[in-house]
Amino acid sequence: MPVIKYKTFEEAEKALWCFEPNQEYFKRVEKLFKTASALCKTKYPKGVYKYKTFEDAERDMEKWRRANY
């Protein structure tokens, strides 16, 4: 991959834009999302839960987050 120098951050940002995506572009995006999904496997229990207080809901949410890491 070549090294490209930019004078401003805006120039570098614009170089990342893809105005005419092709099949290869969409395959790369799909691979990116699959990789991100595999790295960030956050699982929450299914269902709808009722809580009497907001603190109870936060407690459960924190418990689920800790179970994922």
N, C-alpha and C positions, 0 to 999 in steps of 0.2 A: 504494500500500500504506500503510495507516495506521500511525502510530507508537503503540506500546503500551508503557506503563511498568509495570514490575513491582517489587514491594518486595523480593523475594528471588529468588535464582537458581533455586530449586526451582519457583517459580511460572512463571517463564519457560520452564523445561524442560518442565513439564506442558502448557503451551500448544502445544508442538510435537507432542504425542501425537495420534494419530488413532484414536479408538475405533470409528468406523463408516466404514471406507474405502469409497469408491465407485469407479466406472470412471475418473473423472478423476484420483483419487488414484493408482491403479495406472499410469495413463499417465504421470503425473509421475515416479513412481518408476522406470519403465522408461526414460524420457528421461534421468534422473539417472545410471543405470547405464551407458547407452550413451555419455553424455558422459565419464564417468569412465574407461570402457574405452578411448575414443578418446584421452584425454589420457595414459593410463598404459599405453602399448603395450609391455609387456615380453615379449620373445620369447626362449625358450630352445630350444636344439636338441632335436629329438625323440630318444628312445631312452633306454636305460639304460646308465650308464657305471660302470666299475669303476676304483677307484683303490687304489694301494698304501698311500698315507698320506692322512691327513685334510688335510694341507697341500696336496697335489696337487688335491684336490677343491675346496678353498677358492680355489686359484689359478684353476681353470677357472670357478668361480662368479663371481669378480671380473672375469674377462675377459668373460663374458657380460653382466654388469651394465654394464660400460663400453661395450660394443657397442650397448646399448639407449639410451644417453644421448649 
